[in-house]
Amino acid sequence: MKIPTGIPGLDDVLKGGLEKGWSYLIKGEPGTGKTIFGLQFLLAGEKSVYISFDEVFDEVKLQAERFGWSLDNIHFVDKVKEMDILSGDVLFYDNISDITEFIESITKLKELENVERVFIDGIGVLKDATKDISIYRRILSSIVNFLNSIGATTIISAEMTGDVGKDVISYLTSGEFVLRRRKRRDGRVFRTIEVLKYRGGDAYLGEHYFNITPKGIVVYPVIPVYKPKEYEWKLISTGNTELDKMLGGGILKGSKVYIAGKTGVGKTSLCLQILKANDEKGNVGILYAFDESKDEILRKYKEVFDYEPKKLVVREVEDISLGEFYNMVIEDIKLEPEIVAIDPLNAVDEMAISTAEFLSMLSLLKSQLEGLGITFIGIYEITQPISEFHFTGAGMSRFADYLIVGRHMEMEGELLKAIAIVKNRFGNHERTVRILDIESGKGLKIGEPLKEYSGIMSGVIRRVTS
């Protein structure tokens, strides 16, 4: 039987919560949120006990007050004062009578009668109070076995020391969580919780992002949520006849579309064109904008297309973690969109700790959308010379069903925009390059194929002689 952790999002990671009557270890450096974690766990139960080797009650109460929590229903056992920890003159347990007496000081606590949940904070102090690792192991084993025997679900906190998962207490507990501060590639620091071990049950092992919010810890798991459903595979018009021709008739519902190119080649305008066609049919579309505000997007619709979207949802994405972003999209799926677009994907890539993490999240997100028949559009800004770009950035060749590439070209002294369809996984597509013109108030104008020129996409343009 599982019981809730009391921490939003974590029960989803653990597929229901913690096994009742088992013991778990939570580790982390100072300030990573171990005490907050323990308090939330205790507050989710009816009869809970907090045994502290690390902080006095007043300090714990002060932390709780910051979140608006009342500790009236939690029994607090202060081992800090009992062991004289704060003075630095810690008692040493090195003989049988002392060890037995200490163990009984916990196992015979009247507060533990009919207890449901126990949080032991700062258990590492015991290691300093023993001269022999075998004594430390004996004390821990006795306490853990006793709490398991009375059916208490226990969380034990400890500082991060040595190899994770290889210290004494790791072997005595049924599960292990590690709280960390992690630095992303853009330099920002975010918090993660790693499910290192979950014995006897099913869980999503690995690291998951979390925040300490004004209401406590919230976990943002990157895990599957929606089951695939049956839907009709059909071609969706982009709303532009020439673009449809280039794509081979349109875009297949539930497919994945990449629009790649350097700054200013019309990537966002192409995306807005497809979203406009979707909006005109009365369908919901969602655009996650990292570089432009909602007002700027709506202004662009008015200036370029002379159009005001009715069902388009624009989300301005600011400084959040990769896990938060994934959960934002998953939550928005409840709006039943036909199209989800991200502008640009580069910003999501920068959220990740590594490229592998980004690609893993992107793969899961796309499979969730595809399973529901939601078309995905990802805008990707090319930063290197296009002649050196092999369309593998951000996993394009692996994930994209359609790949639209735009670039600048100079013709007769004029700087123009050119587009080409590089990939259509589902069938034939036009293999020519065309001029893209963005006309104020009229939208996108796509010219005839440039058959008299070659080398446009490589940047080495030359006229083809007959």
N, C-alpha and C positions, 0 to 999 in steps of 0.2 A: 504494500500500500504506500502511495506517495502522498506527501504533504506539501503545500505551497511554501516557497522560500520567503515570500513577502516582498520579493524584489521584481518589479515589472520587467518582463522580457526574459528573465533567467529561467523561469519554469518552461518556457518554450525551448530553450537550449537543452534543458534536462528532460524534455518530453514528459512533463507532468510535475516535476518537483523533486524533492529529496525522499529517499526511502525512509519510512518511519522506523525509528529505533536504531538507526545507524549513526556512525560518527564520521565527520568530515573535517578536513583541514583547509584553512584559508591562510595563504602566505602573501607577503608583500613587504616592500620597503616602508619605512615610516611615512605616514601621510598619504598612503594609497587608498585608504577607505576601509580598512579591516574592521574597525570599531563600528562604523556606520553600517556596514554589511551585517555585523552581528546584531545590532539593535533592531534593524528592520526584520531580521529573521525572528527575533524574540517577540516583537510586537505583533507578528502574524499569528501567534498562539494564544491560548487562554491562560495557561499556567507556565511561566517562563522564569528561568534563573540565570543571572549573570554572575559568573565567578571571575573576579579580576585579579591578575597578577601584575598588571601593567598600569592601570589608571585608578585613581580614587573616585568615589561616587560623584563628588561635586564636579569633577572634570567631565565625566560621562554625562551627567545631567545637563551641563552647559552645552555639550554637543547636541543633545536631544532637543533642547529648547530652540536651537537655531533652525530646526526643521519643524517646530511646532508639535513635537511628540511628547506625550505624557508617559512617564515611567512608573506610574502608580501601581500598575499590575505586574511589574517585574521585580522579583526578589533579587537584591544585590548582595553578594557575598564578597567582602573586601579582604583579600589575602595580602594586599599590598602592606597594610598596616600590621597585620598579624606576623608577617615575615620580616618586618622592618626593612622593606626593600628601599624606600626612599632615602634612608640614612646611609646606605651603602654598606651597612654592617649586616650582610645577609647571613642567615643561619645556614649551616651546612648539615646535610643529612647523610651521615656516613656509618650509622650503626642500625641494627635491626629495629630496635625500639623506637628510634627517631623516625625511621621510614614508616613503620607501621602506624605510629601516632599521626603522622602527616596524612597518610592515605585515609585513615579513619576520620580525620578532620573534614574530609570532603564526602566520603561515602556515607557518613552518619549525619550529614546535614539535614535538619528537619525540613528545610526549604525544598529538598529534593523529593519529598513524598508526593506521589501522583504527578510529578512534573512531566510536561510534554516536551519542552525545549530547553536546552542548556547552551549557553555561550561561554566558553572559557577564553579569556582575553590575555594574551602575553604569556603563553605557556613556556616560552623559552627561558624565562627567569628560573624555572626549576633546573634547567641544565646548569646554570651558574651556581645553584645551591647544592649541587652534588659533585663529589670528587671523582666519581666513577661513572662511565657511560652506562654500565649495567644497572646501577642504582636508578639513574634517570629513566632507563627503559622499563624497569620494574614499576616505578611509580606511575608512569604514563599508562602502561599496560593495565595496571590495577584500576585506575580511574576510568579508562575507556571501556574496559570489560564490564565494570560495575554499571556505568551509565547505559550501556547496551542492554544489560540484563534487566534493567527496570523499564525498558521501552522508551527511554528518552532519546530524542533526536538531538544530536550534539554537533556544534561547530566549534572548532578549536583554532584560535589565531596564533600565528607565530611570525617572527621577523624572517625575512629572506636571508638564508645563510647557505653557503656551499652549493652543491649540486641540487637543483630542484628535483624533488621526487625521490631522493636517496637518503634522507635523514631518518632518524628513528621513528618519529611520529608518522611519517608518510606510510610506513609499513603497517601501522596500527589502525589507520583510518580507511574507510571504504571509498572515499572520494577526496580529491584534492583540487583546490582552486588557487590560482596565482593572480594577484592584482599587480598591474604594471603601469608605468608611464612610458609611452612609446613615441618616438619622434618620427614624423612623416618626412617624406622627401622634400616637402616645402618648408621644413624646419619647425612647424607647429607641433605641439605636444598634446597627445590625447591618451585617455585611459583605456586599458583593455583588461578583461578577465579571461584567463585561460582555464578551460576545463582540462586539467592534466590527466585526471584519472576519475573514473566513475564505475566502480566495481559492481558487478551483478545487475547492471541495468543498461538501458540504451540512452545515449546522449550525443549531442553534437560536440565532439571533442575539438580542441583548438581554441584560438583566441577570438574573443568577441568584444566589440567596443562598448563602453559604458560611460555615462556622465554622472556626476554628483550634482543633482538639481536641487532647487529649494525644497523639494519633497523627498529627497533621498536619492539613492542609487537607481538608475534606470539603465537596463541593458538593451542594446540594439543588435540583435543577432542577425547575421547574414545566413539565413536558412530558408529552405523551401516552405512556402505557406499555402499556395494554391495548387489544386490538382488540375491536370489538363481536362479540357472539355471538348466535345465535338463541335466543329463549326464548318461553315461552307468555305472552301478554298475558291476565291474569286479574285479577279484582277480589279484593282482600285485605280481609278483615274487620278492623275496628279492635278487635273484641272487645266493643264496646258497641253494642247494637241501635239505640238512638236516634241515636248518632253516625253509624252506617252509613246510616240513613235520611236524615239531613241531607246527607250527602256524595253521595247518589244511589246507594247500594248498597255503598260501601266505597272503597278506594283502589286504583288500578290499579298492578300490579306494575311497578317500574322508573320510577315517576313521582316528581315533586318536590313535596313538601308544605311549605308555610310555615304556622307557627303564630305569629301576631303579637298583641301586646297589651302593656299596661302591666304593671308589677310586680304580682304577686299575683292575676292573673286566671285562673290555672290552666294556663298554657302548658306548663310542665314536666310537670304531671300528665297532660295530654292526650297528650304525647309518650310518657310512661311507660306509659300505657294501650295505645297502639299497639304499643310494644315488648313489653309483657306478652303480648299476643295472639300476637305472633310467637314469643316464647319458649315459650309453651304448646304450640305446634306442633312444638317441637324444633329451631327454626331459630336460627342465630346472629344476634345484633343487636349493633351497636356504638354506644355513646354517648360523644361527646367532650364532657366537662364542663369548663367554664372557671370557673364560679362555685361549684360544689359538689364536694365530695370524693366518692370512691367510697363511703365509709362513709355519707355523708349520703344518697346516692342509694338505697343498699340499705335504709337506715333508713326512707326515705320509702315504699319499696315495702312494707315490713312494716307501717308505720302506716296507710297509706292503703288498700292492696290486700290486706293480710295474705298477702303472696306473697313467695317467695324465688326470684329468677331463677336459671335453671340454665345458660343459654348466653349470657346478656348480658355483653358485655365493656364495662367502663367505663374510659375513658382520662381521667385527670386531666391537663389541658393547662396547662402553666405558661409560663414566659417563653421562648418560642421564636420563630423567624422564620416568616414566611408560607411560605417554601420548606420548612422543616422540618415544618410542620404538614401541608402537601400530601403530602409524602413519607411521613409517618406514616400517613395515610389510605391511600395507595397500597399501602404495605407490609401494612396490615391487611386489604386485599382478599383476601390469600392465605388468610384465615380463612373465606372464602366466606360473608359475611354476606348476609342477605336485606334488612336495613334498616341504614342508617347515619344517625345523628342528631347534630346539632351544637347545643349549648346554651350560650350564645346565639351567633348569627351576628354580633352586634355586636362580640364580642371578636375574631373573625377579621378583621372590617373594620378594627379598630384596629391589627392587625398590619401592614397594608399601608402603603406609602409614600403611596399615593393611592387614591381610590375606584376609579379606572380599573383599577389593578393588582388590587384586591380582586375586582372584577367579572370580570376576565379569568381569574383563578385559579378563581373560583367556577363560571364557565361551563365551564372545562375539567374541573374535578372532577365536575360534574354530568353532563357528557357521558360521562365514563369510567364513572360509576356506572350511568347509564341504559343504556349499551351492554352492560352485563353483567346487566341486569335487577335491579339493586339499588335499592330504594326509598330516597329521601333525605328526611329531615325536618330542616328548619331552623327553629329558634326565634328569633324576632326581637323584641326589646324596643322598643316604641314609646316615645320620650321626649317627643315634642311632643303637644299636645292632639289627641285622635283626630279632633275636628271639623276639624283642619287637616291631617290625615294622609290622603294620597291613595293609599296602598298602593303607592308607588313606591320606598320606602326599600329600600336594599340590593338593588336590581334585582328586586323582587318581581314586578311586572307583567310583566317580561320573562321571568323564569325559572320562576315558580311554575306548576304544573299545578293544585294545590289551594291555596286560601288560607283558613285558619281564623282568624278574628279574635275575640278576647275583650276584654271591657271591664267596668268596674264600673258598676253602676247603683243608684240609690236608689229603693226602693219602700216606701211607707208607713213611712218612717223606718228601714228596714233596708237595709244595704249588701249587694248581691247581685252575683254574677258572671253575665254574659251572654255567649253565643257565637253566632256566625253564620258560615255558609259564604259567602264573598264570591266565590269563583271555583272552577269545575270545568271545566278545559279540555276534558274528554272527553265532557261531556254535561250533562244536567239535574241540578240540586241543589236542595235545599230553600231557599227564599228567606225564611225566617222567623228570628226571634231566639228563643233559648231560654235558660232559666235553667240554669246549671251549678252543681251542688252536689257538693262533695268530702266524702264521708262516711268517717269513720275506720273502717278495717277492711272497708269495703264498696266502696270505689272511687268511680267517677264516676256521679252520677245526673243525667241530663239531663231537664228537665221538658218539658211540652207547649209548643207554639208560643205566644208572647205576642201573640196577634192583637188583643187589646184595647188594646195600646199601640203608639205610633209614636215615631220619633225617638230610639230607644234607642241606636243606634250613633253618632249625631251628638252625643249628650249632652243633647239638648233633648227630654226625655220628656214625652209627654202622652197622656192616655187618649182612645181613639177612641170617640166617641159614636155610637150607632146612629141 
